Amino acid sequence: MKTTVKILDDRESLGIYAADLFLELSEKYIRQNGKFTVALAGGSTPKALYRNLVNLYAEDIHWSYIDFFWSDERYVAFDHPDSNGGMAYAHLLSPLGIAKQHYFPVPTSYKQPPQAAMEYEETIRHHFNAPTGIPTFDLIFLGMGGDGHTASLFPGSKALLETRRLVVANWVDALRSWRITFTYPLLNGGKHVIFLVSGSDKAAVIKGIHKDGLRHHPAAQVQPSHGELHWLIDASAGSEL
Ligand code: 6PG
């Protein structure tokens, strides 16, 4: 596994750098396979990526060959202000006019969240024509919280232990809420996994992972078995390196 760590001046330059990587990878995989399958991250940092993709590359990327999923989702409606899907729709998919058949929101209307996770897993397996085994996303974006969580793999939560399923519902005690999340088997099958990490509240964990070699943080367990791992970190999050 190839790992790179890049410190960017601020969130905006992190967004520009991530948009450049997206352009490069989209060209590579559309040329190679005629398609590019991406999982978007939750949280607010990806807004800088979305803004730059829209502002810089709206005309340069072959958007109709790209399919979008989400590596995790809060268990709220798509139009809820907390929805990761809704945020990406507002800042990326809608401004670019991405057609509905090219993005796959996490279903969040089931009474039982595990049913939503099972449906999303089936959607992913169908998309990749992979009824068994681990589908390989071309690109997976991830964020990281100040507690070291990534996607919705939170410290002490059951989903950390999942070794078979691709997608699970995860009860997060700290948030008193359900999340739907990719599991490590699916994340670690990715060809390119890119962390987008900004903010001084991440500095201690970033130091722990990248300077002290700590492995207990959920984000540190993302180790693509055959892919590339890129950490894009802004100066505030990297201030203790
Ligand atoms: C979420 C994601 C979470 C997020 C990190 C970073 O839905 O919030 O599960 O993993 O990516 O908490 O969030 P920020 O980018 O907002 O710091």
Residues whose N, C-alpha, C, O or C-beta is under 5 A from the ligand:
A	BS01	6PG	A41 G42 G43 S44 T45 P46 D72 L142 G143 M144 G145 H149 T150 A151 S152 L196 S198
